[in-house]
Amino acid sequence: MASRRLLSLFVLLVLFSSVVRSADRSKPERVHRITLKEYETTLKFWQQQHPMILDVERAGLSLEGLGLYLLKITDPEIPIEAKQVCLITSLHGGPERSGTTTILHLIEWLLGDSDEAKETRRKQIVLIMPINHPLAFFETDRFLNASKIDPYTGGDSQNWDLENLEYKAADKAPEVKVVLDIVDRWQPEVHVEVHGTGLQDYPDDRLGDRTRYQGQIMFEVTGSAYSNYALRPWDWRVTEAIIQAGVDAGYPSDRFEADGQRSFHGPVMNPIADRTWRGQPNFYTAQYGYAKYHTMVMAFEVGWEQSGVARLKGLLRIGNNRWQQEPNEGYPVDRVKPFIGHFVTSWGRNAAERRRSRVELWQKQGRFTQAVLYPQTDGRDTYFIATSERAVAALSKNTDEFLAAIAEQEGIDSAAVASFVRSGPEVMLAVDAGRSKGDSAEPIQNGIGFRLRLPYQKPAITAVRLNGTLLDESTTDGYQAWQANGFTQVQIHVSPEKAAKQDLFLVTCEYQPEMERRIGWTPPPEVLQQLMPQPANE
């Protein structure tokens, strides 16, 4: 009898707990909704608690006069010239609330005493705008501001003058203008845009108390936006490193077209649009930094703040360390123009010098013409760059015309260049013409670099020359060589003093591979025997 009573009691408890769980699902716990007063008071509190490492600036005002705040977190004892700059925003941080709350959690970590937070403050300036759209965050839970502009996109494409990189609706969207002003002021290496779960899809009559509930999630993605596949890092390895930081913390990410197993779309692909990736290349506010300063851009979708923080820490970790065995610590933003495995790169002894060089070269690179001797040949490499219209005339495809032209150039040992060219089997110059016009008479002010990648891991480099002059090994005015990614990387550094006096840069490199790699194919001996002429019958 007692056992029956215990069994009955157990059944009742199970039924009761089931009812309670059902009730919990119908009325889930609500997430605290941050008020404007709480937000601004917290910013003041953080500033008071961390006056040495945190600066809070009211960078602008919304149309309604609400503050648009920028937080700068860094270690003031380390010179600013040594630091990378990372900008973090939440332009969809009205209805997509977990983007902002993730950033607020990240701020607490950055202000903390962990070794990694301290290292980040020593090596980087982290700029943060937790709430860029206060009307949406505190009142409307809708993407558009009072002028019907979404700060994330900047509104319609007609609001952007991409030819001159100007935003034409600044008076209607100060939420956009303040971000562009910050990007202009700091020219960051990285700009990451953080999105997340939100209320934008709730109709007005279903918003209720306008808070998220515990258990509300979204499928997390890292690095790009579903709607705009151009809003992503140019290096997929960066995205993978950030994804791995999330996975290590227990949070996986979607990989867009890779997971969907679809090719990118474009106008020519319209007839098969149902078979291509849904995203389109667009231009959004965060891409302004890329277009103007070669800033690396990306977007996150965050379901759990802990996941967003883990991935943002993974991003910051890249800025703290050497990327892919590069000589300098920092984000991979130094290559400003590519051609057949060769690159124009920034120059600099520290982060600030490399930033100034990167920005100048990025804004001028459209007019640069590049060339290499072709076909490419083992043991020899070349990279020729003309940075003005006058110098471009020397880069003729015909090698005789090329050598005749450089013989008239000042600052070039044309005999040494001619000796190199004549000693090889190449028959022409492969030329990549510049696509834009500019003030071609303006010299390079902040130095320039060039990168060759030799397809051997242990070659003996016998001579690296610039304009025929033999270069010494140097990290500032000469060349460096190291092994990375299966190549021997050869970096040529041209100081600002030398770069300002030249508009034609002729790099030649001679090396001895550590092995002989033969090419070609011969049919089987049996086939050759079969094809041999047969003796005539006697």
C-alpha positions as CSV (number, residue, x, y, z in Angstrom):
1,M,0.0,0.0,0.0
2,A,2.8,2.4,0.9
3,S,4.6,1.7,-2.4
4,R,1.3,2.5,-4.3
5,R,1.0,5.8,-2.4
6,L,4.7,6.7,-3.3
7,L,4.1,5.8,-6.9
8,S,0.9,7.9,-7.0
9,L,2.8,10.8,-5.4
10,F,5.6,10.5,-7.9
11,V,3.2,10.6,-10.8
12,L,1.5,13.7,-9.4
13,L,4.9,15.4,-9.0
14,V,5.8,14.6,-12.6
15,L,2.5,15.9,-13.9
16,F,2.8,19.0,-11.8
17,S,6.4,19.7,-13.0
18,S,5.2,19.2,-16.6
19,V,2.4,21.8,-16.1
20,V,4.9,24.2,-14.5
21,R,7.3,23.8,-17.4
22,S,4.4,24.3,-19.9
23,A,3.4,27.5,-18.0
24,D,7.1,28.6,-18.0
25,R,7.1,28.2,-21.8
26,S,4.0,30.2,-22.3
27,K,5.3,33.0,-20.0
28,P,9.1,32.9,-20.4
29,E,11.3,35.1,-18.2
30,R,11.8,38.5,-19.7
31,V,15.3,40.0,-20.3
32,H,16.0,43.3,-18.5
33,R,15.4,46.3,-20.8
34,I,18.1,48.9,-20.5
35,T,16.9,52.5,-20.1
36,L,18.6,55.6,-21.3
37,K,19.3,56.7,-17.8
38,E,20.9,53.3,-16.9
39,Y,23.1,53.4,-20.0
40,E,24.4,57.0,-19.5
41,T,24.9,56.4,-15.8
42,T,26.8,53.3,-16.5
43,L,29.1,55.1,-18.9
44,K,29.8,57.7,-16.2
45,F,30.4,55.0,-13.6
46,W,32.9,53.2,-15.9
47,Q,34.7,56.5,-16.6
48,Q,35.0,57.2,-12.8
49,Q,36.2,53.6,-12.1
50,H,38.7,53.5,-14.9
51,P,39.9,57.0,-15.6
52,M,43.3,56.0,-16.9
53,I,42.3,53.4,-19.5
54,L,38.8,54.6,-20.5
55,D,37.7,57.8,-22.2
56,V,34.0,58.4,-22.8
57,E,33.2,61.0,-25.5
58,R,29.8,62.3,-26.7
59,A,30.8,62.1,-30.4
60,G,27.5,63.4,-31.7
61,L,23.7,63.7,-31.3
62,S,20.8,61.9,-32.9
63,L,18.0,63.8,-34.6
64,E,16.2,63.8,-31.3
65,G,19.2,65.2,-29.4
66,L,20.2,61.9,-27.8
67,G,23.9,61.3,-27.1
68,L,25.9,59.2,-29.5
69,Y,28.8,57.9,-27.3
70,L,32.3,56.7,-28.2
71,L,34.4,54.8,-25.7
72,K,38.1,54.6,-26.2
73,I,39.9,51.9,-24.2
74,T,43.7,51.7,-24.2
75,D,46.8,51.7,-22.0
76,P,48.0,55.3,-21.9
77,E,51.5,54.3,-20.8
78,I,52.2,52.7,-24.2
79,P,52.9,55.2,-27.1
80,I,49.9,55.6,-29.4
81,E,52.2,55.2,-32.4
82,A,52.7,51.5,-31.5
83,K,49.0,50.6,-31.5
84,Q,46.5,49.1,-33.9
85,V,43.0,50.6,-34.0
86,C,39.9,48.5,-33.8
87,L,36.4,50.0,-34.1
88,I,33.3,48.1,-32.8
89,T,29.8,49.4,-33.5
90,S,26.2,48.1,-33.3
91,L,24.4,50.0,-36.0
92,H,21.5,47.6,-35.9
93,G,21.5,48.0,-32.1
94,G,17.9,49.3,-31.9
95,P,15.8,46.2,-32.4
96,E,18.7,43.8,-32.6
97,R,19.5,44.2,-28.9
98,S,22.0,41.4,-28.3
99,G,24.5,43.2,-30.5
100,T,24.6,46.1,-28.0
101,T,24.5,43.9,-24.9
102,T,27.4,41.8,-26.3
103,I,29.4,45.0,-26.7
104,L,28.6,46.0,-23.1
105,H,29.8,42.7,-21.8
106,L,33.0,43.1,-23.9
107,I,33.6,46.5,-22.4
108,E,33.5,45.0,-18.9
109,W,36.1,42.4,-20.0
110,L,38.3,45.0,-21.7
111,L,38.3,47.1,-18.5
112,G,39.2,44.0,-16.4
113,D,42.4,42.7,-15.0
114,S,42.9,39.5,-17.2
115,D,46.3,39.2,-18.8
116,E,44.7,39.2,-22.3
117,A,42.7,42.3,-21.6
118,K,45.8,44.1,-20.4
119,E,47.7,42.9,-23.5
120,T,44.9,44.2,-25.8
121,R,45.1,47.6,-24.1
122,R,48.8,47.7,-24.5
123,K,48.8,46.8,-28.2
124,Q,45.5,48.3,-29.4
125,I,43.2,51.3,-29.2
126,V,39.7,49.8,-29.0
127,L,37.0,52.2,-30.1
128,I,33.4,51.2,-29.2
129,M,30.0,52.7,-30.0
130,P,27.6,50.4,-28.0
131,I,24.4,52.3,-29.1
132,N,24.5,54.2,-32.3
133,H,20.7,54.4,-32.8
134,P,19.3,55.5,-29.4
135,L,15.8,56.3,-30.7
136,A,15.5,52.7,-31.9
137,F,17.2,51.1,-28.8
138,F,15.3,53.0,-26.2
139,E,11.9,53.8,-27.8
140,T,10.9,52.3,-31.2
141,D,12.6,48.9,-31.7
142,R,12.6,49.7,-35.4
143,F,15.5,50.0,-37.8
144,L,14.6,53.4,-39.3
145,N,15.3,56.8,-37.8
146,A,12.9,59.7,-38.0
147,S,14.1,60.3,-41.5
148,K,13.3,56.7,-42.5
149,I,17.0,55.9,-42.8
150,D,18.6,52.7,-41.4
151,P,22.0,53.7,-40.0
152,Y,23.4,50.2,-40.8
153,T,22.9,50.6,-44.6
154,G,22.9,54.4,-44.7
155,G,19.6,54.2,-46.6
156,D,19.2,53.8,-50.3
157,S,22.3,53.6,-52.6
158,Q,21.4,57.1,-53.8
159,N,22.6,58.4,-50.4
160,W,26.1,57.4,-51.2
161,D,28.4,59.1,-53.7
162,L,31.0,56.3,-54.0
163,E,33.0,58.1,-56.6
164,N,33.9,60.8,-54.1
165,L,33.2,58.7,-51.0
166,E,30.7,61.1,-49.6
167,Y,27.5,60.5,-47.7
168,K,24.8,62.8,-49.1
169,A,22.2,62.4,-46.4
170,A,24.3,63.4,-43.3
171,D,21.7,66.0,-42.2
172,K,19.0,63.3,-42.2
173,A,21.1,60.6,-40.5
174,P,23.6,62.0,-37.9
175,E,23.7,58.3,-36.6
176,V,25.6,57.6,-39.9
177,K,27.7,60.8,-40.0
178,V,29.1,60.3,-36.5
179,V,30.4,56.8,-37.5
180,L,32.0,58.2,-40.7
181,D,33.6,61.0,-38.7
182,I,35.1,58.5,-36.3
183,V,36.4,56.4,-39.2
184,D,37.9,59.5,-40.8
185,R,39.6,60.5,-37.5
186,W,41.0,57.2,-36.6
187,Q,41.4,55.3,-39.9
188,P,41.1,52.0,-38.1
189,E,42.7,48.7,-39.1
190,V,39.4,46.9,-38.4
191,H,35.7,47.8,-38.2
192,V,33.4,45.1,-36.8
193,E,29.6,45.5,-36.9
194,V,27.7,43.5,-34.2
195,H,24.1,42.4,-34.7
196,G,21.9,39.9,-32.9
197,T,18.5,38.8,-31.7
198,G,15.8,41.5,-31.8
199,L,12.3,42.7,-32.1
200,Q,12.2,44.1,-35.6
201,D,9.9,41.3,-36.9
202,Y,7.3,41.8,-34.2
203,P,4.3,43.7,-35.5
204,D,3.4,46.8,-33.4
205,D,0.5,45.0,-31.7
206,R,2.8,42.2,-30.6
207,L,5.7,44.1,-29.1
208,G,4.1,43.8,-25.6
209,D,6.6,45.0,-23.0
210,R,9.2,45.2,-25.8
211,T,11.8,43.0,-24.2
212,R,13.5,39.8,-25.3
213,Y,12.8,36.6,-23.4
214,Q,15.1,34.1,-21.9
215,G,15.6,31.4,-24.6
216,Q,15.1,33.7,-27.5
217,I,18.0,32.9,-29.9
218,M,19.1,33.2,-33.5
219,F,21.3,31.1,-35.7
220,E,24.8,32.7,-35.2
221,V,27.0,33.7,-38.1
222,T,30.5,35.2,-38.2
223,G,32.2,37.5,-40.5
224,S,29.6,38.6,-43.0
225,A,26.0,39.5,-43.6
226,Y,23.4,37.3,-45.3
227,S,22.2,40.3,-47.3
228,N,25.6,41.7,-48.3
229,Y,28.4,39.3,-49.0
230,A,30.8,42.2,-49.6
231,L,30.7,43.0,-45.9
232,R,33.3,40.5,-44.8
233,P,37.1,40.2,-44.3
234,W,39.0,39.7,-47.5
235,D,40.9,36.8,-45.8
236,W,38.7,33.8,-45.0
237,R,41.4,32.6,-42.6
238,V,40.6,35.6,-40.4
239,T,36.9,34.5,-40.4
240,E,37.9,31.0,-39.5
241,A,40.1,32.1,-36.7
242,I,37.2,34.1,-35.2
243,I,34.8,31.2,-35.7
244,Q,37.3,28.9,-33.9
245,A,37.4,31.2,-30.9
246,G,33.6,30.8,-30.7
247,V,33.8,27.0,-31.1
248,D,36.4,26.8,-28.4
249,A,33.9,28.5,-26.1
250,G,31.1,26.1,-27.2
251,Y,29.4,28.2,-29.8
252,P,29.4,27.2,-33.5
253,S,28.8,29.6,-36.5
254,D,27.2,29.4,-39.9
255,R,29.6,29.8,-42.9
256,F,27.2,31.4,-45.4
257,E,27.6,30.2,-49.0
258,A,30.1,27.5,-47.9
259,D,27.5,25.8,-45.7
260,G,24.7,26.4,-48.2
261,Q,26.9,25.0,-51.0
262,R,26.1,27.8,-53.4
263,S,28.0,30.1,-55.7
264,F,27.9,33.9,-55.5
265,H,25.3,35.7,-57.5
266,G,25.8,38.6,-60.0
267,P,23.8,40.3,-62.7
268,V,24.8,37.7,-65.3
269,M,23.5,35.0,-63.0
270,N,19.9,36.3,-62.9
271,P,18.5,33.5,-65.1
272,I,19.7,31.0,-62.4
273,A,19.1,33.2,-59.4
274,D,17.3,30.3,-57.6
275,R,20.6,28.4,-57.6
276,T,23.0,31.0,-56.2
277,W,23.7,32.5,-52.8
278,R,20.9,34.9,-51.7
279,G,23.2,37.7,-50.7
280,Q,24.1,40.5,-53.0
281,P,27.2,42.8,-53.0
282,N,26.0,46.1,-51.5
283,F,27.6,49.2,-49.9
284,Y,26.7,49.7,-46.2
285,T,28.0,52.2,-43.7
286,A,30.7,49.9,-42.2
287,Q,32.3,49.6,-45.7
288,Y,33.2,53.3,-45.8
289,G,36.4,52.5,-43.9
290,Y,37.4,49.8,-46.4
291,A,36.7,52.1,-49.4
292,K,38.6,55.0,-48.0
293,Y,41.3,53.5,-45.8
294,H,41.7,49.8,-46.5
295,T,40.0,49.0,-43.2
296,M,39.1,45.3,-42.8
297,V,35.4,45.1,-42.2
298,M,33.1,42.3,-40.9
299,A,29.7,41.6,-39.3
300,F,28.6,39.3,-36.5
301,E,25.2,37.9,-35.7
302,V,25.0,37.1,-32.0
303,G,22.4,34.9,-30.2
304,W,24.3,34.6,-26.9
305,E,26.4,37.5,-25.5
306,Q,29.0,35.0,-24.3
307,S,29.4,33.8,-27.8
308,G,29.8,37.3,-29.2
309,V,32.4,38.2,-26.6
310,A,34.4,35.0,-27.3
311,R,34.4,35.8,-31.0
312,L,35.3,39.4,-30.5
313,K,38.1,38.4,-28.2
314,G,39.2,36.0,-31.0
315,L,39.3,39.0,-33.4
316,L,41.3,41.2,-30.9
317,R,43.7,38.3,-30.5
318,I,44.6,38.6,-34.2
319,G,45.6,42.2,-33.6
320,N,47.8,41.3,-30.7
321,N,49.8,38.7,-32.5
322,R,51.7,38.1,-35.8
323,W,49.4,37.0,-38.5
324,Q,50.5,34.1,-40.7
325,Q,54.2,34.5,-39.6
326,E,54.3,38.1,-40.7
327,P,57.3,40.1,-39.2
328,N,55.0,42.6,-37.4
329,E,52.2,42.1,-35.0
330,G,48.8,43.3,-36.1
331,Y,45.9,42.8,-38.4
332,P,46.6,41.8,-42.0
333,V,45.8,45.1,-43.7
334,D,49.2,46.0,-45.3
335,R,48.7,44.8,-48.9
336,V,47.2,47.5,-51.0
337,K,47.6,46.2,-54.6
338,P,48.1,42.7,-56.0
339,F,49.4,41.3,-59.3
340,I,50.2,37.7,-60.0
341,G,51.3,36.9,-56.5
342,H,53.2,40.2,-56.0
343,F,52.0,43.1,-53.8
344,V,52.4,46.8,-53.1
345,T,52.5,47.1,-49.4
346,S,52.7,49.7,-46.7
347,W,55.9,50.9,-45.1
348,G,56.6,51.7,-41.5
349,R,58.6,51.0,-38.3
350,N,55.5,51.1,-36.1
351,A,51.7,50.8,-36.4
352,A,51.2,54.5,-36.9
353,E,53.7,54.8,-39.7
354,R,52.3,51.7,-41.4
355,R,48.8,53.2,-41.0
356,R,49.8,56.5,-42.7
357,S,51.5,54.6,-45.5
358,R,48.6,52.2,-45.9
359,V,46.1,55.0,-46.2
360,E,48.1,57.0,-48.7
361,L,49.0,54.1,-50.9
362,W,45.4,52.8,-50.8
363,Q,44.0,56.1,-52.0
364,K,46.6,56.3,-54.8
365,Q,46.9,52.7,-55.8
366,G,44.2,52.9,-58.5
367,R,46.6,54.8,-60.7
368,F,49.5,52.5,-60.2
369,T,50.6,50.3,-63.2
370,Q,52.3,47.0,-62.5
371,A,54.3,44.6,-64.6
372,V,56.5,41.5,-64.4
373,L,58.7,39.7,-66.9
374,Y,56.8,37.0,-68.6
375,P,56.6,34.0,-68.8
376,Q,57.9,33.7,-65.2
377,T,61.1,31.7,-64.8
378,D,62.7,29.6,-62.0
379,G,65.5,31.5,-60.2
380,R,64.3,34.9,-61.2
381,D,61.5,37.2,-60.1
382,T,60.6,40.8,-61.0
383,Y,58.1,43.4,-60.0
384,F,57.9,46.8,-61.7
385,I,55.6,49.6,-60.5
386,A,54.9,53.0,-62.0
387,T,53.2,55.4,-59.6
388,S,52.7,58.3,-62.1
389,E,51.4,58.8,-65.6
390,R,54.9,59.8,-66.7
391,A,56.4,56.6,-65.4
392,V,53.7,54.4,-66.8
393,A,55.0,55.2,-70.3
394,A,58.1,53.2,-69.5
395,L,56.3,49.9,-68.9
396,S,55.9,48.7,-72.5
397,K,55.1,45.1,-73.1
398,N,58.0,45.0,-75.6
399,T,61.3,44.5,-73.6
400,D,63.4,46.5,-76.1
401,E,61.1,49.5,-75.7
402,F,61.1,49.0,-72.0
403,L,64.9,49.1,-71.7
404,A,65.1,52.0,-74.1
405,A,62.6,54.0,-71.9
406,I,64.4,53.3,-68.6
407,A,67.7,54.3,-70.1
408,E,66.2,57.9,-70.1
409,Q,65.1,57.7,-66.4
410,E,67.0,59.4,-63.6
411,G,67.8,57.4,-60.4
412,I,67.9,54.0,-62.3
413,D,71.0,51.9,-63.1
414,S,69.6,51.0,-66.5
415,A,72.7,49.0,-67.4
416,A,72.1,46.7,-64.4
417,V,68.4,46.3,-65.2
418,A,69.2,45.6,-68.9
419,S,71.7,43.0,-67.9
420,F,69.1,41.2,-65.8
421,V,66.4,41.4,-68.5
422,R,68.8,40.2,-71.3
423,S,70.1,37.3,-69.3
424,G,66.7,35.6,-69.1
425,P,64.4,33.7,-71.4
426,E,61.4,36.0,-70.9
427,V,59.9,37.5,-74.0
428,M,57.7,40.3,-72.8
429,L,56.3,42.3,-69.9
430,A,52.9,41.3,-68.5
431,V,51.3,44.7,-67.7
432,D,48.4,45.5,-65.4
433,A,47.4,49.1,-66.2
434,G,46.1,51.4,-63.5
435,R,42.4,52.1,-63.7
436,S,42.0,55.5,-62.1
437,K,43.4,59.0,-62.7
438,G,44.7,61.3,-60.0
439,D,47.3,63.9,-59.2
440,S,50.0,61.8,-60.8
441,A,52.7,64.4,-60.1
442,E,52.3,63.9,-56.3
443,P,55.1,61.8,-54.9
444,I,54.7,59.0,-52.4
445,Q,55.1,60.7,-49.0
446,N,55.0,57.9,-46.4
447,G,57.2,55.2,-47.9
448,I,56.2,52.1,-49.9
449,G,56.9,48.4,-49.8
450,F,56.8,45.5,-52.3
451,R,56.3,41.8,-51.6
452,L,57.6,38.9,-53.7
453,R,56.9,35.3,-52.9
454,L,59.4,32.8,-54.1
455,P,57.8,29.3,-54.6
456,Y,60.6,27.5,-52.6
457,Q,61.1,27.2,-48.9
458,K,64.9,27.3,-48.8
459,P,66.3,29.1,-51.8
460,A,69.6,30.9,-51.7
461,I,68.9,34.5,-52.5
462,T,71.8,35.9,-54.4
463,A,70.7,39.4,-55.3
464,V,67.8,41.7,-54.6
465,R,67.9,45.0,-56.5
466,L,65.8,48.1,-56.7
467,N,66.2,50.1,-59.8
468,G,69.4,48.2,-60.5
469,T,71.0,49.0,-57.1
470,L,71.9,46.0,-54.9
471,L,69.9,46.1,-51.6
472,D,71.2,45.1,-48.2
473,E,69.1,43.3,-45.7
474,S,67.1,45.8,-43.6
475,T,63.7,46.1,-42.0
476,T,63.4,49.8,-43.0
477,D,65.5,50.5,-46.1
478,G,66.4,47.2,-47.9
479,Y,64.9,43.8,-48.0
480,Q,63.8,41.0,-45.6
481,A,63.3,37.3,-46.3
482,W,61.6,34.6,-44.3
483,Q,59.6,31.4,-44.8
484,A,55.8,31.5,-44.4
485,N,52.9,29.6,-46.0
486,G,55.2,27.4,-48.1
487,F,56.8,30.5,-49.7
488,T,60.0,32.4,-49.1
489,Q,58.6,35.8,-48.6
490,V,60.8,38.7,-49.8
491,Q,59.8,42.2,-48.5
492,I,61.4,45.3,-50.0
493,H,61.2,48.4,-47.9
494,V,61.6,51.9,-49.5
495,S,61.8,54.7,-47.0
496,P,59.8,57.9,-47.3
497,E,63.0,59.8,-48.2
498,K,63.7,57.5,-51.2
499,A,60.1,56.9,-52.2
500,A,59.4,60.7,-52.5
501,K,62.1,61.0,-55.1
502,Q,61.0,58.1,-57.4
503,D,57.9,57.2,-59.4
504,L,59.2,54.1,-61.1
505,F,60.2,51.1,-58.9
506,L,62.0,48.2,-60.6
507,V,62.5,45.2,-58.3
508,T,64.6,42.3,-59.5
509,C,65.5,39.2,-57.5
510,E,67.9,36.4,-58.3
511,Y,67.8,33.1,-56.3
512,Q,69.0,29.5,-56.5
513,P,66.3,27.0,-55.7
514,E,67.2,24.3,-53.2
515,M,65.9,21.6,-55.7
516,E,65.4,21.1,-59.4
517,R,61.8,20.9,-60.4
518,R,61.4,19.6,-64.0
519,I,58.3,20.1,-66.0
520,G,56.8,18.3,-69.0
521,W,55.6,14.9,-69.9
522,T,56.8,12.1,-72.1
523,P,54.6,9.3,-73.4
524,P,55.4,5.7,-72.2
525,P,58.4,4.1,-73.9
526,E,56.1,1.5,-75.5
527,V,54.2,4.3,-77.2
528,L,57.3,6.0,-78.4
529,Q,58.6,2.6,-79.7
530,Q,55.3,2.1,-81.5
531,L,55.5,5.5,-83.2
532,M,59.1,5.0,-84.4
533,P,59.4,4.7,-88.1
534,Q,59.4,1.0,-89.1
535,P,62.2,-0.2,-91.4
536,A,61.2,-0.7,-95.0
537,N,60.6,-4.3,-96.1
538,E,63.5,-5.6,-98.1
